[in-house]
Amino acid sequence: MFTVVLLTSPETPELEPSLVESLRNAWGGGDAIWLAPDEAAEFSVPDMPANRWEVWESCQAMQVDLLVVPTATRRKKMLLADMDSTMIQQECIDELADEAGVGERVKDITARAMNGELDFDGALRERVGLMKGLDASVIDKVLAERISIMPGGKELLTTMKANGGHAALVSGGFTAFTAKVAAELGFDENRANTLLIENGVLTGEVGMPILGRQAKVDALEEITARLGLTDGDVIAVGDGANDLGMLTRAGLGVALHAKPSVAAQCDVRVNFGDLTALLYVQGYAKGEFLV
């Protein structure tokens, strides 16, 4: 048994009942359940629809996300989340680079690395190197003035934790940022890279070993083993090439506003919804959201 979830942007909730009904009838689905008026609905189907991706393309043209997941295991016990462009709306290294006057050059490297065009470790070292000599106080300035939480983030964390979930933030970014974001949102733990600082300025180097793609998979393995969980108990979310390992390994991997090359390798793709989509896909109704 599978559950089909249709959702749209919470800012412009225009999910048409006629679309839900026509798709439900075409796929022989059960009764439609509205998780949020005009925003999210679901119904069950006995098998994975053969024309799922053709219908997905049509829904995308209507700015609707179509998600199909196994019904029996959809409610997860652990959240494993990327930070940059996932739990926050920015790439922290790009924001630091702006302050250092090398913003455009660093943003180009970041975009290529996240799209899988560059080796992650080398790209990180190159970008950090460009910020050598930057006053470390800029980190606090960027945190205060440039970093904002992704919409739906607080609801996702608070609701899953209230239902017994464990939350881990794993980032290819930096501990100075993950510590603050984790504390603000209520993550149980966080892992990231360390910017090396001497005499109050960035040295242009990053602490070793670098936390990249494999480190996120390692985090999944280590945390689930510690908690007595399995891969199937995990919902993972990310947007970049370095997230693909954990996204494909987790029981439910969600590509959120992901780079095209990344989304193409994931079965669950959210392009119009926000982080509350991760609650809808698990079967939570909007009335169950907590903040």
N, C-alpha and C positions, 0 to 999 in steps of 0.2 A: 504494500500500500504506500502511495506517495501523497504528499500534500502540495498543492499548487498555491503559491502566494502571489498576488498581484498588488503592487503598491506604487505610489507616486510621491512626488515631493510634498513634504508637510507644509511648505510655504505656499504652494499652489495645488491644493488637493482637488484633483479633477478626475478621479477614477470613476468611469461611467459604469453604472450597474448593467447596462446593455452589453458591455464588453465582457464583464464577469459571467453573465448568463450565457452569452453565445459561446464562450470558451468552455464553460462547464458542460453545456449540451453537446458540443462537438467532441469532447473527450469523455463523455459518459461519467461525469463527476457527481459527487454527492452534493448535498445542499450547501449553498454558499453561506459562509459566516463572515460578517463584516467585523473586522478587528478595530477599525476606525472609520467613521462615516466619511465617504468621498476620498479616503486615503489608502486603505488597505483591506483586502478581503482574501479569503482562502476557501478552498474546497478540496476534497479528497478524490483521488483517482486510483483505480486498481493497479495500473501499470504506468511505467514511464512513457509518455506520449512519443510516438515515433517522429512526429514533426515538431518537436519541442523548439528547436533552434530557428526554424522558419517562422513559427509563431512569435518567438522571442524578438526576432528582427522587426516584425510588424508592431509589436508592443513598444519597442524602443522608439519607433517613428512617432508614436503617440505619447512619448515621454512617460512610459509605464515600465517598471521593472517586473519581469516575470521570473519567479524562482520556483524550482521544483526540488523537493527534498524528501528523503524517506520519512514516513510518518512516525514510525516506532521510536526513532532515536533523535528526534529533532530538538528536544529540550536538553541543553547542555549543562555540565557542572563546572566548566572552566572556560574563561575568556583569555585568549592569548592575543595581544594587540600590538601592532606597530604603533609608533607615535607620530612621526612627521607625515603630514597630509592624510592622516588617519584619525588619530585622537586629537590632534591639533590641526589647524587649517594651514599651517606654514611648514616650511623646511627650515629647521633652526639654523643649520649651517649657512643657508642662503641669507638669512636675516643678519647673522654675525658678519658675513662677508660684505653686506651693504654698509655696515658701520665701519668696516675696514677699508672701504673704497674699492673693493674688488668684486662687487656684487654680480655684475653681468657675466664675468668670466666663470665664477663659481656656479651660478645658476645653470649655465650651459653644461658644465660637467655633471652637476646633480641630475639634470634631466636625462642626460645620456646614460648615466649609471643606473638610474631607476628604471629605464627602459631596457636595461640589459645589454647596452652597447659597449659598456666599459667594465673592466674588472673592478669590483666594489672596493677591495682593499686599496688598490693603487689609486683609485679615484678619490677615496677618502684622504689618503696621505697627501695627495696633490692639493686638494682643497684646503686642508688644515695648514699646509705649508705656506699657502698664499696669505695666511693671516698671522704669520710670525710677527711678534712685536705689538700685537693689539692688546690694549689695556684690558685686563681680566674683568674690570668693573663693567665693561660693556655687556657682559653676560647678563647681569642683573637688569641693565637698562633694556636689553632686548626682551627679557622675560616680562618686564613690566609694561612695555610699550608696544611690542610687536607680536606677541604670541596670544592666540585665542583658541579656545576649545572648540572642537568640531560640534556642530549642532547634534543633539541627541546623545552626546557622550555621557553626560551626567545621568540621564535616565537609564542608559544601558548599564552603567556600573551599579547604580543604586538598586535597580530592579533585580539584576542577576545576583548581587550579593545578598539581597533580602531573601532570595530563594535558595540560599546555600551555595552560591557559586564562588569560585576562587578566581581572582583576576591578576594577570601578570602582564606588565608592560615590557616589551622587548624591542629595543631600538638600535638601529645603526647610527643613531645620533649620539648625544652626549649625556652623561649622568647629571650634569648641572641642570639640564632641562627635564629629564625623565623624573628626577626626584621631586621637582615642583609639580609637574603634571600628575604624577602618581598620587601625591598627597592631596592635590585639589580634587581629583576625581574619585579617590578611594581605592586605588589599586593595592593589592596585598604585597606586591613586590615589583621591582623594576630592575632591568639590566640594560646597559648601554656602554658606549665607549667613553674613555676619559681624555679630556683635553689637558695636556701637560702645561703647567704654569710655573714659572720661576720669576721671583722678584716682581710679582704682580702683573706680569705680561705673558701672553701665550708664546710658547717656545716654537710653535710651528710643527709640533709633533703630537702624535696621539699615542696613548698608552697601549702596550701590547699585552695579550693578543687582541687583534681587532675583532669586534663583534660584527660579523657579516651574516650571510645567508645560512651557513652551517650552524652558527651559534644560536640562531633562532630555533632550528630543529633540535639542537642539543637542549635548549631551554624547555621545549615541549616534552622531550623524553625525561629530563631530570625532574621537572615539576610534577608530571603525572605519576612518575614512579614514587616520588615522595608522598604524594597524596593518595596513592592507591587507586588512581584512575587509569583509563586507557585513552588511546588516541581518539577513539570514538566519542569520548566524553567532552571533547574540546571543540569550541568554536573559535576559529582564528580569523583575524581581519587585517588586511594590509593593502598596499597599492603599488609596491615596487617589485622589481625583479628579485631583490634580496629577500622578499617575503614568500616567494613561490614554494620554497621547501616546506615551510610550516603550513602554508595554505593547502598544499596538496596532501600533506601528512595528516592534518587534523580531520576529525570526523565531519566537520563542516567548515570549509574554508571560504571566506567571503572576500571577493575582490571589490573594494570600495572605491569608487571614482578612480579606478586603476588605469595605469598606462595600457594602451591597446594590446601590446605584446604580452602583458601580464594577464589581463582579463581573458584573452583568448585561451589561456591554459587553465582557467577556473570554470567550474560548472555553475557557481553561484556568483552573480555579478550584480552589483548595485550601482547604478549610474545616476539615478534621480532622487532616490531616498537618502536620508541621512543615517546616522548611527542607530536610530530607533528601528531601522530595517532589520537589524540583528535580533531585535526582540520579536518583531512580527514573524520572522522566519522560524522562530522557535515556538510560535503559537501564543505569545502574549498579546492580549488585547490592550488597546490604549488605556482603558480604565484600570489596568493593572500596573501601569507605569508608575514608578516612584522617582522623586527628585531629591 
